[in-house]
């Protein structure tokens, strides 16, 4: 049975949104691991770690709200916004781990 163009596009969109969801979740896990490693190594102070954890939680909560509002998916604009937020959070993790402050 041949798939119509409409069905093919729908399938591609679903796979793309599913792939992005997995990417967002993996990136979040990676950043949590970087924070944990920074605490264990002493590169992050308790205050820095708490601030970074709060930032990650705000992003995660926003993603959950956006997904709930859109049937479990993020719009293209929301995906772009999340990506920018995660880029900034990643840079903050790097800065805090390399600022010379230790516990």
C-alpha positions in Angstrom: 0.0 0.0 0.0 1.4 3.4 -1.0 1.7 6.1 1.5 0.4 9.4 0.4 2.5 12.6 0.6 0.4 13.8 3.5 1.0 10.7 5.5 4.7 10.8 4.7 5.0 14.4 5.8 3.0 13.6 9.0 5.3 10.7 9.7 8.4 12.8 9.1 7.1 15.6 11.4 6.3 13.0 14.2 9.8 11.5 13.9 11.4 14.9 14.0 9.5 16.0 17.1 10.2 12.7 18.7 13.9 12.9 17.9 14.1 16.5 19.2 12.3 15.4 22.4 15.0 12.8 22.9 17.7 15.3 22.1 16.3 17.8 24.6 16.1 15.1 27.3 19.6 13.8 26.6 21.1 17.4 26.6 19.4 18.0 30.0 20.9 14.8 31.4 24.3 15.7 30.0 24.2 19.2 31.7 23.0 17.6 35.0 26.0 15.3 34.8 28.4 18.2 34.1 27.0 20.0 37.2 27.4 16.8 39.4 30.9 16.3 38.1 31.7 19.9 39.0 30.5 19.5 42.5 32.4 16.2 43.0 35.6 17.7 41.6 35.2 20.9 43.7 35.1 23.1 40.5 31.6 24.3 41.5 30.7 25.8 44.9 27.4 24.8 46.5 26.0 28.2 45.6 27.0 27.9 42.0 25.6 24.4 41.8 22.3 25.5 43.3 22.0 28.3 40.9 22.7 26.1 37.9 20.3 23.4 39.2 17.5 26.1 39.5 18.2 27.3 36.0 17.9 23.7 34.6 14.7 23.2 36.6 13.2 26.4 35.1 14.0 25.2 31.6 12.6 21.7 32.3 9.4 23.2 33.7 9.0 25.4 30.7 9.4 22.5 28.4 6.8 20.5 30.3 4.3 23.4 30.2 4.9 23.9 26.5 4.5 20.2 25.7 1.3 20.0 27.8 -0.1 23.0 25.8 0.7 21.4 22.5 -0.4 17.8 22.8 3.1 16.6 24.0 5.1 18.4 21.3 7.0 21.6 21.0 6.4 24.1 18.2 9.4 25.1 16.1 9.6 28.4 17.9 9.5 26.7 21.3 12.2 24.3 20.1 14.4 27.2 19.1 13.8 29.0 22.4 14.7 25.9 24.4 17.8 25.4 22.3 18.9 29.0 23.1 18.2 28.5 26.8 20.1 25.3 26.9 23.0 26.9 25.0 23.1 29.7 27.7 22.8 27.2 30.5 25.7 25.2 29.1 27.9 28.3 28.8 27.0 29.2 32.4 28.1 25.7 33.6 31.4 26.1 31.7 32.0 29.6 33.2 31.2 28.5 36.7 33.4 25.4 36.5 36.3 27.4 35.2 36.1 30.7 37.2 38.7 29.6 39.8 36.3 29.4 42.7 36.4 26.1 44.5 34.7 24.7 47.5 
